[in-house]
Amino acid sequence: QSEKSMANNHHEYEEVHLTDDDDAEDIELVSGGGGGRQRRAAPPLSSSGGGGGSTTKWIVILFLIVLVGVYKLGMEEGKAEVQHEGFDGGINDNYSEVDVKQTQHEDDDNKDVQEEQIIKHPETTTTTTTTVPPKPPMKFTMDHLTTMRTECNNLINTLNNYYYGEDKAIAMLMNSHIAPWDFNEVELDHVESTDESTFVNQYPPRKLRAIKLVNTMLRALVSDSQRTFLMGGIGSSVMAGHDNCHYDAYESQMERLFSPIWQAADMEFTFQNAGEGGGCGDSFENQVWCVKQNISPDVDVVHYEWTYFEHGGAYDWHESLLRWIQMLPKQPPLHIFNTGRNIKNDRDVQLTDYYARYGFNAFYMRTGFENGGYDYEKEKTEKEIDRFAWGHVGDGYHNTTRYGELEEDDLRKTSLGVVMRNWHPGPMGFQLTSDSFTYVYTHAILKALDIIEKEVNDGKDPREKWDASTRPIFMKGDLPEPMYCDPMYCVVDEPPGCLNYELPTFGQWGPRVEDPDDDLNPYLGEVQKWNVWHKDNDLWYMVGKQDTSLFKKRDDAEMCRHLDACGGISASKAEDGMVVFRLPKMEVGLVVVCGCCGKDVGQNMFMDNENLEISFNTVPLNKTTFDVWPNKKCVRLLKKFPTSGRESETPTGHHYLALKLLENQVGADIRISHVFTI
C-alpha cells in the first residue's frame, strides 16, 4: 500500500479502522493540513478495563511506530541513492521527512500535552530524471587520425625518397636549423602538463622545443572550435617572394604540400604571407611592432625573415617579437627563415636555448643544401660552377622542383630550377625551405597522433588536457627575464598596437583614425581631410623578367601577382587640416609614427617640418623631445606616458594623437605609413 502511494502524485490515503472488540477504539489516517497527512490520536487510554484489549491496543500502537520508523529509514536510504544518481544524471526530487512537534490539544474538560507526529509526504512522488546532455563527441575522430597518419607517412616517405634516404633528409631538413629538431624522445607525460615548472628544469632545450611544437599540434587537432591551422609570416621581399611568381614563394609551396595532411582531418591549412618589399622603407625594427596587425593574432605558428637587413645584429628584436607573440591567444612558436648559413652566432644560439620551451628556432637555407653532402666548394674551385650564383639552374641534387618535373613548358621547367634569382631565392631555394618546415611539422603531428590515440584507447577524452580552453594564459611575469631586449617595451602583457597602411595585413589594427563627427573626438568641428592611399601595382610587379615573359602568354598569369604594396594616409595642403588617431590601451605610453616612402624620411617629414604640428591629448608636443627610432623612417614621439600637465589627462577615457598641417607642404607630401604604441 505504501509503495503505491509513493508512485502516485494524487493518491489519497483511505481511512483505515483498526478496532479492538473490547474497547471499540479506532485510529484513523486522514488528510492533514497543508497538503500533508497526519495521524490523529485516539482518545486517551482508559486506566481500567480489559487487559487483553489493552495489550492489543499497545501492539497496534507499537506496530504503527515501527512502521513509521521503517518508512523514514527507507526514505532516507532512497534519498541518498537519488542524490548519488543525481551526480551523473541530474536527478532532483522533493523528499519525505518526519517532523515531530509538541502541540497543545485543548477540549472543554481538560488540557493534555500530546506528542503529535506529522508525516509530510512529497508533493511529487514520481521520480523525474533531468539528464544533462553528454559532451558531444570530439570532431577529430579515429578515422581522421588514421587518414591523417597515412598522409603524414606518405609525405615523409616522399621527402625521404626525394632527398635520397631518411638520413640525408633529416640532415637537410631537420638539422639545418640552429638547433636540430628531434621528436623521438617526446612522450605523453612530457606534453600533458600545463604547468611549466614541472618540466622546464627537467628536460634539455632540445626536448622542450619539440614538446612545444607537439603541444601546438595537439591543441589544434583536438579543439572542436578550430577548423584551420593558421601560420603567418612577416618579413622582407624574400618573405614576399619577389622576383618569382607568388605561386613559387615558399609559403605558397608549403600550402600545397602541407594542406592534404590537414584536409585528412577535415581542416584547412592557411599561410598568411605578410612579406613587404623594401621600397616602402621598412625593416625588421619597425615591422615587428606590427605583428598583431600584419598577421592574424590567432596564428598557430609565426615565421619571420629579414636576412639581408640584420647583419647578425637583430637578436634583441627577435627576443621582443618572441615575447610579444606569447601574449597572443595560441602562444605560437617563432621560427626564423634565413637564406644563408648557420654560423651559430653566440647570441642567437643563447636565445634558441633560453626560449626553447616556447619552440623558438631558426632555419638556414644554405646550410640545408650543404648538409646533403654535395661539395659546392670543390665544384666551384675545380669547375667554376657556383650553384648559388644568380640565375643558376639546379642545386646539385635536382634540376627543377618536384612540380617543375610535371611542367610541359620547358622554359617554365627551367625557371623552376633556379636556386637563387639574385639575393632572392628562386623556386628551388623556396622548395627546400617549404620542405624543411613541412617535414618538421609533420613529425610533430605524427607524435601528436600517437598521443591522441593512446588517450582514446585508455578511455580518456584528449580535450580534457589539450582543448584550446585549457591553455594557460601567459602574463608578462610568466616569461623569464629578458636577455637582450629593452624590458620597458618587451616585458608587457599585450603585444604592441599598430596601424599599418601598407599591404597586406591580416590582423587587427591598434590605433585608428577617429571619426571627425564622433562626439568623443577632441577636435570635433575642425577640418580632418587626410586621404588614405595605396600604390596601385600591376600584375607584373616584382614578378621578375623571366617569369613575366613566360606568363604573359598563359591563362594562369594571375597566380604570379604579389600581395604587397606601399600605402599611407597623406596631406599636402593646409586645407586638409588634421588627422586624429584614437590610440588603443597602452601599458607604457610609447607612441611612434613612421613615414613613407623611403628608409630615412623620419627626420625631415616629422622632426624638422615646421609646417607640421603634432599633439598628444590636444597638447602640442615639443619636437626637441623626439628622436629617430627604431629606424630612420620613424620618429618616437613619446617614450612613455606623460606624468603631468593636460597631456597626461584623458577626459574621454582615450588617448589621442593629432597631426595638423599648418601651411601648404612644400615638396613631398606628409605620408604616414605606421603608427604603433605599447
C-alpha positions as CSV (number, residue, x, y, z in Angstrom):
1,Q,0.0,0.0,0.0
2,S,2.8,2.5,0.9
3,E,4.7,1.7,-2.5
4,K,1.5,2.5,-4.4
5,S,1.1,5.8,-2.5
6,M,4.7,6.8,-3.4
7,A,4.1,6.1,-7.1
8,N,1.0,8.2,-7.4
9,N,1.1,12.0,-7.1
10,H,-2.6,12.5,-6.3
11,H,-3.3,9.3,-4.3
12,E,-5.4,9.9,-1.2
13,Y,-5.0,7.7,1.8
14,E,-8.1,5.7,2.6
15,E,-9.5,5.6,6.1
16,V,-8.1,2.6,8.0
17,H,-10.0,1.4,11.1
18,L,-8.1,-0.8,13.5
19,T,-10.7,-1.9,16.0
20,D,-10.5,-3.7,19.3
21,D,-13.5,-5.8,20.2
22,D,-13.4,-4.9,23.8
23,D,-12.8,-1.1,23.5
24,A,-14.0,-0.4,20.0
25,E,-11.5,2.3,19.7
26,D,-10.0,3.4,16.3
27,I,-7.1,5.1,14.8
28,E,-7.5,6.9,11.5
29,L,-5.2,8.2,8.8
30,V,-6.9,11.3,7.4
31,S,-6.0,14.2,5.3
32,G,-3.9,16.7,7.2
33,G,-3.5,20.5,6.6
34,G,-1.2,22.0,4.1
35,G,-1.2,19.1,1.7
36,G,0.3,16.6,4.2
37,R,-1.1,13.8,6.1
38,Q,-1.4,13.4,9.9
39,R,-2.1,10.6,12.2
40,R,-4.9,11.6,14.6
41,A,-4.5,10.2,18.0
42,A,-7.3,8.2,19.6
43,P,-8.8,9.4,22.9
44,P,-6.6,8.8,26.0
45,L,-6.4,5.2,27.0
46,S,-8.5,4.2,30.0
47,S,-6.7,3.3,33.2
48,S,-9.1,0.4,33.7
49,G,-10.8,-2.1,31.5
50,G,-10.0,-5.5,29.9
51,G,-6.3,-6.3,29.9
52,G,-6.5,-8.2,26.7
53,G,-7.9,-5.3,24.8
54,S,-5.3,-3.0,26.3
55,T,-2.5,-5.4,25.2
56,T,-3.9,-5.4,21.7
57,K,-4.0,-1.6,21.7
58,W,-0.4,-1.4,22.7
59,I,0.6,-3.9,20.0
60,V,-1.2,-1.8,17.4
61,I,0.5,1.4,18.6
62,L,3.9,-0.2,18.6
63,F,3.3,-1.6,15.2
64,L,2.5,1.8,13.8
65,I,5.5,3.4,15.4
66,V,7.8,0.7,13.9
67,L,6.0,1.2,10.6
68,V,6.7,4.9,10.6
69,G,10.4,4.3,11.6
70,V,10.9,1.8,8.8
71,Y,9.2,4.2,6.3
72,K,11.5,7.0,7.4
73,L,14.6,4.8,7.1
74,G,13.6,3.7,3.7
75,M,13.0,7.2,2.5
76,E,16.4,8.3,3.8
77,E,18.2,5.5,2.0
78,G,16.2,6.3,-1.1
79,K,17.2,9.9,-0.8
80,A,20.8,9.0,-0.5
81,E,20.6,6.8,-3.6
82,V,18.8,9.5,-5.6
83,Q,21.4,12.1,-4.6
84,H,24.2,9.8,-5.7
85,E,22.4,9.2,-9.0
86,G,21.9,12.9,-9.4
87,F,25.7,13.4,-9.8
88,D,25.6,11.7,-13.1
89,G,22.0,12.2,-14.2
90,G,21.0,15.5,-12.7
91,I,18.1,13.9,-10.7
92,N,16.4,16.4,-8.4
93,D,13.4,15.4,-6.3
94,N,11.5,16.5,-3.2
95,Y,11.9,14.1,-0.3
96,S,9.7,13.0,2.6
97,E,10.5,14.0,6.1
98,V,9.1,13.2,9.5
99,D,8.8,16.2,11.8
100,V,7.9,15.8,15.5
101,K,6.2,18.7,17.1
102,Q,4.9,19.4,20.5
103,T,1.4,20.7,20.2
104,Q,-1.3,21.8,22.7
105,H,-4.5,20.0,22.5
106,E,-7.4,21.6,24.3
107,D,-11.0,20.5,25.0
108,D,-13.8,21.7,27.2
109,D,-12.9,19.5,30.1
110,N,-9.1,19.3,30.3
111,K,-5.8,20.2,28.7
112,D,-3.3,17.5,27.8
113,V,0.0,17.8,26.1
114,Q,0.2,15.3,23.3
115,E,3.1,14.3,21.1
116,E,1.9,14.5,17.6
117,Q,3.7,13.1,14.6
118,I,3.1,14.9,11.4
119,I,4.2,13.0,8.3
120,K,4.9,15.2,5.3
121,H,4.6,13.3,2.1
122,P,6.2,14.5,-1.1
123,E,4.2,16.7,-3.4
124,T,5.5,14.7,-6.3
125,T,6.3,11.1,-5.7
126,T,7.1,10.1,-9.3
127,T,10.9,10.1,-9.9
128,T,11.8,12.7,-12.6
129,T,15.3,12.4,-14.2
130,T,16.7,15.6,-15.7
131,T,19.5,14.5,-18.0
132,V,22.5,16.7,-18.6
133,P,23.3,16.5,-22.3
134,P,26.5,14.5,-22.7
135,K,29.6,16.3,-24.1
136,P,29.4,15.9,-27.9
137,P,31.9,13.6,-29.5
138,M,35.2,15.1,-30.5
139,K,35.2,16.3,-34.0
140,F,38.6,14.8,-34.6
141,T,37.7,11.1,-34.9
142,M,39.8,8.0,-35.0
143,D,39.0,7.8,-38.7
144,H,40.5,11.2,-39.1
145,L,43.5,10.1,-37.1
146,T,44.1,7.0,-39.3
147,T,43.7,9.0,-42.5
148,M,45.9,11.8,-41.3
149,R,48.6,9.4,-40.1
150,T,48.6,7.9,-43.6
151,E,49.0,11.3,-45.2
152,C,51.8,12.2,-42.9
153,N,53.7,9.0,-43.6
154,N,53.2,9.5,-47.3
155,L,54.6,12.9,-47.2
156,I,57.6,11.9,-45.1
157,N,58.3,9.0,-47.4
158,T,58.1,11.3,-50.4
159,L,60.6,13.7,-49.0
160,N,62.9,10.8,-47.7
161,N,63.0,9.4,-51.2
162,Y,63.4,12.8,-52.9
163,Y,66.4,13.6,-50.7
164,Y,68.0,10.1,-51.2
165,G,67.1,8.5,-47.9
166,E,65.9,9.3,-44.4
167,D,69.3,10.1,-43.0
168,K,70.0,12.7,-45.7
169,A,66.5,14.1,-45.4
170,I,66.9,14.6,-41.7
171,A,70.3,16.2,-42.2
172,M,69.0,18.6,-44.8
173,L,65.6,19.3,-43.4
174,M,65.8,18.9,-39.6
175,N,69.4,19.5,-38.8
176,S,69.6,22.7,-40.9
177,H,68.1,24.6,-38.0
178,I,70.2,26.4,-35.5
179,A,69.1,23.7,-33.0
180,P,68.3,20.4,-34.8
181,W,64.8,19.0,-34.3
182,D,64.3,15.7,-32.6
183,F,60.9,14.2,-31.7
184,N,62.0,10.7,-30.8
185,E,62.1,11.2,-27.1
186,V,58.8,13.1,-26.7
187,E,56.2,11.0,-24.8
188,L,52.7,11.6,-23.4
189,D,53.8,12.7,-19.9
190,H,56.1,15.3,-21.5
191,V,53.2,17.2,-23.1
192,E,50.3,16.7,-20.7
193,S,51.4,19.1,-18.0
194,T,50.1,22.6,-18.2
195,D,52.5,23.8,-15.5
196,E,55.9,24.7,-17.0
197,S,57.5,24.5,-13.6
198,T,57.0,20.7,-13.6
199,F,59.2,20.0,-16.6
200,V,61.1,23.1,-17.7
201,N,64.1,22.3,-15.4
202,Q,63.9,18.6,-16.1
203,Y,64.5,18.4,-19.8
204,P,67.2,19.7,-22.2
205,P,66.3,22.5,-24.6
206,R,66.1,20.0,-27.5
207,K,63.2,18.2,-25.8
208,L,61.5,21.4,-24.6
209,R,61.5,22.7,-28.1
210,A,59.9,19.6,-29.5
211,I,57.4,19.4,-26.7
212,K,56.1,22.9,-27.5
213,L,55.6,22.1,-31.2
214,V,53.9,18.8,-30.4
215,N,51.7,20.6,-27.9
216,T,50.8,23.1,-30.6
217,M,49.7,20.4,-33.0
218,L,47.7,18.6,-30.3
219,R,45.7,21.6,-29.4
220,A,44.9,22.4,-33.0
221,L,43.7,18.8,-33.6
222,V,41.5,18.2,-30.5
223,S,40.0,21.7,-30.2
224,D,36.5,21.4,-31.7
225,S,36.4,25.1,-32.3
226,Q,39.5,25.1,-34.6
227,R,39.0,24.2,-38.2
228,T,42.1,25.9,-39.7
229,F,45.7,25.5,-38.8
230,L,47.0,29.1,-39.4
231,M,50.6,30.2,-40.0
232,G,51.7,33.8,-40.6
233,G,54.9,35.2,-41.9
234,I,56.3,38.7,-41.6
235,G,59.4,39.8,-43.4
236,S,61.1,41.5,-46.3
237,S,60.8,41.0,-50.1
238,V,62.3,37.5,-49.5
239,M,59.2,36.6,-47.5
240,A,57.0,38.2,-50.1
241,G,58.6,36.0,-52.8
242,H,59.8,38.8,-55.1
243,D,61.5,38.1,-58.4
244,N,59.3,35.0,-58.7
245,C,55.7,34.3,-59.3
246,H,53.9,34.5,-56.0
247,Y,52.9,30.9,-56.6
248,D,56.5,29.9,-56.2
249,A,57.1,31.6,-52.9
250,Y,57.8,29.1,-50.1
251,E,54.6,29.9,-48.3
252,S,52.6,29.1,-51.4
253,Q,54.6,25.9,-52.0
254,M,54.0,24.9,-48.3
255,E,50.2,25.5,-48.6
256,R,50.1,23.0,-51.4
257,L,52.5,20.5,-49.7
258,F,51.0,20.6,-46.2
259,S,47.3,21.0,-46.9
260,P,46.5,17.4,-47.7
261,I,47.5,16.4,-44.2
262,W,45.1,18.9,-42.6
263,Q,42.4,18.1,-45.2
264,A,42.6,14.5,-43.9
265,A,41.2,15.8,-40.6
266,D,38.5,17.9,-42.4
267,M,40.6,21.0,-41.6
268,E,42.3,23.6,-43.7
269,F,45.9,24.9,-43.7
270,T,46.5,28.6,-44.4
271,F,49.8,30.5,-44.6
272,Q,49.3,34.3,-44.4
273,N,52.2,35.9,-46.3
274,A,52.7,39.4,-45.0
275,G,56.1,40.0,-46.6
276,E,56.7,43.6,-47.7
277,G,59.1,44.9,-50.3
278,G,61.9,47.2,-49.3
279,G,60.6,50.0,-51.5
280,C,58.4,51.2,-48.6
281,G,61.5,51.8,-46.5
282,D,60.7,49.2,-43.8
283,S,63.0,47.0,-41.8
284,F,62.6,44.5,-39.0
285,E,63.0,47.3,-36.5
286,N,59.6,48.8,-37.3
287,Q,57.8,45.7,-38.7
288,V,58.0,43.6,-35.6
289,W,55.8,46.1,-33.7
290,C,53.0,45.3,-36.2
291,V,52.9,41.5,-35.8
292,K,49.4,41.6,-34.4
293,Q,48.1,43.5,-37.4
294,N,50.2,42.2,-40.2
295,I,49.1,38.6,-39.5
296,S,46.2,37.3,-37.5
297,P,46.5,37.3,-33.7
298,D,45.0,33.8,-33.9
299,V,48.1,32.2,-35.6
300,D,49.4,28.8,-34.5
301,V,53.0,29.4,-35.7
302,V,54.8,32.7,-36.7
303,H,57.5,32.9,-39.3
304,Y,60.0,35.8,-39.6
305,E,62.6,36.7,-42.2
306,W,64.8,39.8,-42.6
307,T,68.0,38.1,-43.7
308,Y,69.7,41.0,-45.6
309,F,68.8,43.7,-43.1
310,E,70.0,42.2,-39.9
311,H,73.8,41.7,-40.4
312,G,73.8,39.5,-37.3
313,G,72.5,42.2,-35.0
314,A,68.8,41.6,-34.6
315,Y,68.8,39.3,-31.6
316,D,67.1,41.9,-29.4
317,W,64.3,42.3,-31.9
318,H,64.0,38.5,-32.2
319,E,63.6,38.4,-28.4
320,S,61.0,41.1,-28.4
321,L,58.9,39.5,-31.1
322,L,59.1,36.1,-29.4
323,R,57.9,37.5,-26.1
324,W,55.1,39.6,-27.6
325,I,53.6,36.7,-29.5
326,Q,53.5,34.6,-26.3
327,M,50.8,37.1,-25.3
328,L,48.6,36.1,-28.3
329,P,45.8,33.5,-27.7
330,K,47.7,30.5,-29.0
331,Q,51.2,31.4,-27.8
332,P,52.7,30.5,-31.2
333,P,56.3,29.3,-31.7
334,L,58.6,31.7,-33.6
335,H,60.6,30.2,-36.4
336,I,63.0,32.3,-38.3
337,F,63.9,31.8,-42.0
338,N,67.4,32.8,-43.1
339,T,68.7,32.3,-46.6
340,G,72.3,31.9,-45.5
341,R,74.5,29.6,-43.5
342,N,74.1,28.7,-39.8
343,I,77.2,30.5,-38.5
344,K,75.9,29.8,-34.9
345,N,76.0,33.4,-33.7
346,D,76.5,33.1,-30.0
347,R,73.6,35.4,-29.0
348,D,71.2,33.6,-31.4
349,V,72.3,30.2,-30.0
350,Q,71.7,31.5,-26.5
351,L,68.2,32.8,-27.3
352,T,67.3,29.5,-29.0
353,D,68.2,27.5,-25.9
354,Y,66.8,30.1,-23.5
355,Y,63.4,30.2,-25.2
356,A,63.3,26.5,-26.2
357,R,60.2,26.0,-24.1
358,Y,58.4,28.3,-26.5
359,G,59.5,26.4,-29.6
360,F,62.0,29.1,-30.8
361,N,64.3,28.0,-33.7
362,A,65.8,29.2,-37.0
363,F,66.2,27.6,-40.4
364,Y,69.2,28.3,-42.6
365,M,68.6,27.6,-46.3
366,R,72.2,27.4,-47.5
367,T,73.1,25.1,-44.6
368,G,70.2,22.8,-45.7
369,F,71.7,22.4,-49.1
370,E,75.2,21.8,-47.8
371,N,74.0,19.3,-45.2
372,G,73.1,16.9,-48.1
373,G,76.8,16.3,-48.7
374,Y,77.1,18.0,-52.1
375,D,80.6,19.5,-52.3
376,Y,79.7,23.0,-53.6
377,E,83.1,24.5,-52.8
378,K,85.0,21.8,-54.7
379,E,82.7,22.2,-57.7
380,K,83.2,26.0,-57.6
381,T,87.0,25.6,-57.4
382,E,87.5,22.9,-60.0
383,K,84.7,23.6,-62.4
384,E,83.9,27.2,-61.7
385,I,80.3,26.3,-61.1
386,D,78.6,28.3,-58.4
387,R,75.2,26.8,-57.7
388,F,74.2,29.9,-55.6
389,A,75.1,32.4,-58.3
390,W,72.2,34.5,-59.6
391,G,70.1,32.5,-62.0
392,H,71.9,29.2,-61.8
393,V,69.7,26.2,-62.5
394,G,70.0,23.1,-60.4
395,D,71.0,22.6,-56.7
396,G,73.3,19.7,-57.3
397,Y,70.6,17.2,-56.4
398,H,67.9,18.1,-58.8
399,N,67.5,20.3,-61.8
400,T,64.0,21.6,-61.1
401,T,61.3,21.4,-58.4
402,R,59.1,18.4,-58.0
403,Y,56.2,20.3,-59.5
404,G,58.5,21.5,-62.2
405,E,59.1,17.9,-63.3
406,L,55.4,17.9,-64.3
407,E,55.6,21.1,-66.2
408,E,55.2,20.7,-70.0
409,D,56.6,24.1,-70.8
410,D,60.4,23.7,-71.0
411,L,61.1,27.3,-70.2
412,R,58.9,27.2,-67.1
413,K,60.5,24.0,-66.1
414,T,63.9,25.6,-66.3
415,S,62.8,28.6,-64.5
416,L,61.5,26.4,-61.6
417,G,65.0,25.0,-61.3
418,V,66.7,28.3,-60.3
419,V,68.2,28.2,-56.8
420,M,68.8,32.0,-56.4
421,R,67.2,34.6,-58.6
422,N,69.5,37.2,-57.2
423,W,69.6,37.8,-53.5
424,H,66.1,36.5,-53.6
425,P,65.8,32.7,-53.6
426,G,64.3,31.1,-56.7
427,P,61.8,28.2,-56.7
428,M,64.4,25.6,-55.8
429,G,65.6,27.5,-52.8
430,F,62.0,28.1,-51.7
431,Q,61.2,24.4,-52.2
432,L,63.9,23.4,-49.8
433,T,62.6,25.9,-47.3
434,S,59.0,24.7,-47.7
435,D,60.2,21.0,-47.4
436,S,62.2,21.7,-44.2
437,F,59.4,23.4,-42.3
438,T,56.8,20.9,-43.5
439,Y,59.0,17.9,-42.7
440,V,59.5,19.2,-39.1
441,Y,55.8,20.0,-38.6
442,T,54.7,16.6,-40.0
443,H,56.9,14.8,-37.5
444,A,55.4,16.8,-34.7
445,I,51.9,15.9,-36.0
446,L,52.7,12.2,-36.0
447,K,53.8,12.4,-32.4
448,A,50.6,14.2,-31.6
449,L,48.6,11.5,-33.3
450,D,50.3,8.8,-31.2
451,I,49.4,10.7,-28.0
452,I,45.8,11.2,-29.0
453,E,45.4,7.5,-29.9
454,K,46.8,6.4,-26.6
455,E,44.5,8.7,-24.7
456,V,41.4,7.5,-26.6
457,N,42.5,3.8,-26.1
458,D,42.8,4.4,-22.4
459,G,39.2,5.7,-22.4
460,K,40.1,9.3,-21.9
461,D,39.0,12.4,-23.8
462,P,42.0,14.3,-25.2
463,R,40.1,17.6,-24.9
464,E,40.3,17.4,-21.2
465,K,44.1,18.2,-21.5
466,W,44.6,19.9,-24.8
467,D,41.4,21.7,-25.8
468,A,42.1,25.4,-26.5
469,S,40.2,26.3,-23.4
470,T,42.7,24.5,-21.2
471,R,45.7,26.5,-22.5
472,P,47.2,28.6,-19.6
473,I,47.2,32.3,-20.1
474,F,50.6,34.0,-20.0
475,M,51.2,37.2,-18.3
476,K,54.4,39.2,-18.5
477,G,55.6,37.8,-15.2
478,D,55.3,34.2,-16.5
479,L,58.1,34.6,-19.0
480,P,61.8,34.6,-17.9
481,E,63.8,37.8,-17.6
482,P,64.8,39.1,-21.0
483,M,68.4,38.6,-22.1
484,Y,68.8,41.5,-24.6
485,C,65.5,43.4,-25.4
486,D,64.5,46.5,-23.5
487,P,62.4,45.4,-20.5
488,M,60.4,48.7,-20.7
489,Y,59.0,47.5,-24.1
490,C,59.4,43.7,-24.2
491,V,58.1,42.8,-20.7
492,V,54.4,43.6,-21.2
493,D,51.1,41.8,-21.0
494,E,49.9,42.6,-24.5
495,P,51.6,42.9,-27.9
496,P,52.1,46.3,-29.4
497,G,49.2,48.0,-31.2
498,C,49.8,49.1,-34.7
499,L,48.1,50.8,-37.6
500,N,49.9,49.8,-40.8
501,Y,48.7,51.2,-44.1
502,E,51.0,49.0,-46.2
503,L,49.6,45.9,-47.7
504,P,48.9,43.1,-47.0
505,T,47.6,42.9,-43.4
506,F,45.5,40.1,-42.0
507,G,45.1,41.0,-38.3
508,Q,43.7,43.7,-36.0
509,W,44.7,47.4,-36.0
510,G,45.6,49.1,-32.8
511,P,45.4,52.9,-33.3
512,R,42.6,54.0,-35.7
513,V,41.6,57.3,-37.3
514,E,38.9,58.9,-35.3
515,D,35.6,59.8,-37.0
516,P,35.7,63.6,-37.5
517,D,32.0,63.7,-36.4
518,D,32.4,61.4,-33.3
519,D,31.3,63.1,-30.1
520,L,34.4,61.9,-28.3
521,N,36.7,63.4,-30.9
522,P,38.5,66.2,-29.1
523,Y,38.8,68.1,-32.4
524,L,35.2,67.8,-33.3
525,G,34.3,70.5,-35.8
526,E,37.8,71.0,-37.1
527,V,38.8,70.1,-40.7
528,Q,40.1,66.5,-40.9
529,K,40.6,65.6,-44.6
530,W,43.7,63.5,-44.8
531,N,43.5,60.8,-47.5
532,V,44.3,57.1,-47.4
533,W,46.2,55.7,-50.5
534,H,47.9,52.6,-51.7
535,K,50.2,52.1,-54.6
536,D,48.4,50.5,-57.5
537,N,50.8,47.8,-58.5
538,D,50.1,45.9,-61.7
539,L,50.1,42.1,-62.2
540,W,53.8,42.0,-63.0
541,Y,55.0,44.0,-60.0
542,M,58.2,42.2,-58.7
543,V,57.5,39.1,-60.7
544,G,60.8,39.0,-62.4
545,K,61.6,39.3,-66.1
546,Q,61.9,35.6,-66.9
547,D,58.5,34.7,-65.4
548,T,56.9,37.8,-66.8
549,S,57.9,36.8,-70.3
550,L,56.6,33.3,-69.7
551,F,53.3,34.1,-68.1
552,K,52.2,36.9,-70.4
553,K,51.4,34.1,-72.8
554,R,49.5,32.0,-70.3
555,D,46.0,32.0,-68.9
556,D,47.1,31.3,-65.3
557,A,49.1,34.5,-65.0
558,E,47.1,35.7,-62.1
559,M,48.9,33.3,-59.8
560,C,52.0,35.4,-60.2
561,R,50.5,38.5,-58.6
562,H,52.2,39.7,-55.3
563,L,50.2,41.0,-52.4
564,D,52.4,43.7,-51.0
565,A,52.1,47.4,-51.7
566,C,53.1,50.7,-50.1
567,G,50.4,52.8,-48.6
568,G,49.7,55.6,-46.1
569,I,47.5,58.4,-45.0
570,S,48.5,61.8,-46.5
571,A,48.1,65.5,-46.6
572,S,49.7,68.2,-48.8
573,K,47.8,71.4,-48.1
574,A,46.7,73.4,-45.1
575,E,43.1,72.9,-46.1
576,D,43.5,69.2,-45.5
577,G,43.5,70.1,-41.8
578,M,44.5,67.3,-39.4
579,V,44.3,63.6,-38.8
580,V,43.3,62.4,-35.4
581,F,44.2,58.9,-34.2
582,R,42.4,57.3,-31.3
583,L,45.1,55.2,-29.6
584,P,44.5,51.8,-28.0
585,K,45.0,50.8,-24.5
586,M,48.7,51.2,-23.6
587,E,50.9,49.9,-20.9
588,V,53.9,52.1,-21.3
589,G,52.8,55.1,-23.3
590,L,55.2,54.6,-26.3
591,V,54.0,56.4,-29.4
592,V,55.8,56.1,-32.8
593,V,54.9,57.4,-36.2
594,C,56.6,56.3,-39.5
595,G,56.7,57.9,-42.9
596,C,56.6,56.7,-46.5
597,C,58.2,56.0,-48.7
598,G,61.9,55.7,-48.0
599,K,64.4,54.4,-45.5
600,D,65.3,57.8,-44.0
601,V,62.2,60.0,-44.2
602,G,61.5,60.4,-40.5
603,Q,63.8,63.3,-39.7
604,N,62.6,65.6,-42.5
605,M,59.0,64.6,-42.5
606,F,58.3,64.8,-38.8
607,M,61.1,66.3,-36.7
608,D,62.3,69.2,-38.9
609,N,59.0,70.1,-40.6
610,E,57.8,73.4,-39.2
611,N,54.5,73.1,-41.1
612,L,53.5,70.1,-39.1
613,E,52.1,70.3,-35.6
614,I,51.9,67.1,-33.5
615,S,49.7,67.0,-30.4
616,F,49.0,64.4,-27.7
617,N,45.7,64.7,-25.9
618,T,45.2,68.1,-27.5
619,V,48.6,69.5,-26.2
620,P,51.2,70.3,-28.9
621,L,54.4,68.3,-28.3
622,N,57.9,69.8,-28.1
623,K,59.8,68.3,-31.1
624,T,63.1,68.6,-29.3
625,T,61.9,65.6,-27.2
626,F,61.5,63.4,-30.4
627,D,64.1,61.0,-31.6
628,V,64.5,59.0,-34.8
629,W,63.7,55.5,-33.7
630,P,63.6,52.5,-34.2
631,N,64.9,53.1,-37.7
632,K,65.3,56.2,-39.9
633,K,61.8,56.2,-41.4
634,C,60.2,56.5,-37.9
635,V,60.1,59.0,-35.1
636,R,59.5,58.3,-31.4
637,L,57.1,61.0,-30.2
638,L,56.7,59.7,-26.7
639,K,58.9,57.2,-24.8
640,K,56.3,56.7,-22.1
641,F,53.2,58.3,-20.7
642,P,53.4,62.0,-19.7
643,T,53.2,62.2,-15.9
644,S,51.9,65.8,-15.6
645,G,50.1,68.5,-17.4
646,R,47.0,68.3,-19.6
647,E,48.7,65.9,-22.0
648,S,48.6,63.3,-19.1
649,E,44.8,63.6,-18.8
650,T,42.2,61.5,-20.7
651,P,38.8,63.1,-20.1
652,T,37.1,60.8,-22.6
653,G,39.0,57.7,-21.5
654,H,41.1,57.5,-24.6
655,H,44.5,58.9,-25.7
656,Y,44.6,60.9,-28.9
657,L,47.4,61.7,-31.3
658,A,46.8,64.5,-33.8
659,L,49.0,65.7,-36.7
660,K,48.0,69.1,-38.3
661,L,49.4,70.7,-41.5
662,L,49.7,74.4,-40.7
663,E,50.6,75.6,-44.2
664,N,50.8,74.1,-47.7
665,Q,53.5,71.4,-47.8
666,V,56.5,72.3,-50.0
667,G,58.0,69.3,-51.7
668,A,56.9,65.8,-50.6
669,D,53.5,65.2,-49.0
670,I,53.2,64.1,-45.4
671,R,52.7,60.4,-45.7
672,I,52.2,58.3,-42.6
673,S,52.7,54.6,-43.1
674,H,52.6,53.3,-39.5
675,V,51.5,54.4,-36.0
676,F,52.4,52.0,-33.3
677,T,52.1,52.0,-29.5
678,I,52.7,49.9,-26.4
